[in-house]
Amino acid sequence: MPCDTGDARDLVGQLDRALTIELQHYTKLEVEGRTFGYLWEPTRTIGLRQTIAEQQALVGERPEVFEVQFTAYGYGWVVCRLEGVERDELAELVFEAWRLSAPADVVEARGDKLPV
């Protein structure tokens, strides 16, 4: 079943110390003051921090679902059309973005427990 913005919010809400910050045109996703994503309700898309290799793989495999958002500081941000992914795949993407951004002690305390 395809995802929507409610799924994205629910998954982010399950991550340790993650916050959603409502701004005028989008919602910023943060962990300990570090941004790991952006959620755009009107377009039903989410932008997430990934490794550059993962960004290239996602966009290369499914360009109808994923697109390059930008590359900065060694990370490849990717935009995901929520209706193009299942919840378990979105959980992995959100978790990885969070893990790439969270402090090491927070990541270590959580381990590999994905949101569900």
PLY file of the C-alpha trace (Angstrom):
ply
format ascii 1.0
element vertex 116
property float x
property float y
property float z
element edge 115
property int vertex1
property int vertex2
end_header
0.00 0.00 0.00
1.46 3.40 -0.96
2.52 5.86 1.73
1.25 9.32 2.53
2.42 12.20 4.72
0.75 10.63 7.76
2.96 7.57 7.38
6.04 9.77 7.17
5.05 11.72 10.31
4.31 8.51 12.19
7.67 6.95 11.31
9.61 10.09 12.25
7.70 10.26 15.54
9.04 6.84 16.49
12.69 7.89 16.25
14.62 8.90 19.35
14.87 12.67 19.86
13.40 13.41 16.43
11.40 16.60 16.07
9.08 17.93 13.39
9.27 21.68 12.99
6.35 23.23 11.14
7.41 26.02 8.81
5.38 28.04 6.32
5.76 25.78 3.27
7.17 22.54 4.67
7.99 20.56 7.80
11.62 20.21 8.82
12.75 16.94 10.40
15.50 17.24 13.00
17.41 15.20 15.55
19.39 17.11 18.18
19.37 20.25 16.02
20.56 18.44 12.89
18.26 18.34 9.87
17.66 14.93 8.35
14.66 15.64 6.17
11.90 17.86 4.83
8.25 16.95 4.34
6.06 18.75 1.80
2.37 18.06 2.43
0.97 19.62 -0.80
3.19 17.53 -3.08
3.19 14.43 -0.85
6.98 14.23 -1.00
9.75 13.85 1.54
13.38 14.91 1.13
15.85 12.79 3.07
19.57 12.77 3.75
21.28 9.71 2.28
24.78 8.75 1.30
25.76 9.86 -2.19
25.94 6.22 -3.26
22.42 5.56 -1.99
21.12 8.74 -3.63
22.53 7.64 -6.97
21.22 4.09 -6.59
17.67 5.20 -5.69
17.43 7.74 -8.49
19.04 5.38 -10.99
16.74 2.46 -10.16
13.43 4.33 -9.84
13.54 7.85 -11.27
9.74 7.95 -11.29
9.81 7.79 -7.47
13.14 9.39 -6.47
14.97 12.49 -7.63
18.14 14.27 -6.61
17.36 17.12 -4.22
20.92 18.33 -3.68
24.36 17.18 -2.57
26.11 18.86 0.34
28.84 18.06 2.86
29.31 14.56 1.49
25.62 13.61 1.57
23.20 13.09 -1.29
19.73 14.33 -0.44
16.90 12.61 -2.28
13.25 13.54 -2.81
10.81 10.64 -2.58
7.26 10.65 -3.93
5.43 9.00 -1.05
2.83 7.26 -3.22
5.70 5.38 -4.89
6.96 3.55 -1.78
5.60 1.05 0.69
5.74 1.81 4.42
8.58 -0.64 5.15
10.76 0.99 2.48
9.93 4.46 3.80
10.81 3.27 7.32
14.26 2.24 6.10
14.82 5.53 4.26
13.70 7.69 7.20
15.76 5.61 9.65
18.89 5.92 7.52
18.46 9.69 7.20
18.01 9.93 10.97
21.01 7.67 11.63
23.23 9.77 9.33
22.27 12.86 11.34
21.86 11.80 14.98
24.72 11.99 17.48
26.68 8.74 17.83
25.44 8.03 21.36
21.80 8.34 20.25
22.39 6.03 17.29
24.24 3.52 19.46
21.49 3.49 22.08
18.84 2.77 19.44
20.78 0.13 17.55
19.25 -1.12 14.32
15.61 -0.89 15.46
13.60 0.48 12.53
10.38 2.38 13.07
7.31 0.33 12.10
0 1
1 2
2 3
3 4
4 5
5 6
6 7
7 8
8 9
9 10
10 11
11 12
12 13
13 14
14 15
15 16
16 17
17 18
18 19
19 20
20 21
21 22
22 23
23 24
24 25
25 26
26 27
27 28
28 29
29 30
30 31
31 32
32 33
33 34
34 35
35 36
36 37
37 38
38 39
39 40
40 41
41 42
42 43
43 44
44 45
45 46
46 47
47 48
48 49
49 50
50 51
51 52
52 53
53 54
54 55
55 56
56 57
57 58
58 59
59 60
60 61
61 62
62 63
63 64
64 65
65 66
66 67
67 68
68 69
69 70
70 71
71 72
72 73
73 74
74 75
75 76
76 77
77 78
78 79
79 80
80 81
81 82
82 83
83 84
84 85
85 86
86 87
87 88
88 89
89 90
90 91
91 92
92 93
93 94
94 95
95 96
96 97
97 98
98 99
99 100
100 101
101 102
102 103
103 104
104 105
105 106
106 107
107 108
108 109
109 110
110 111
111 112
112 113
113 114
114 115
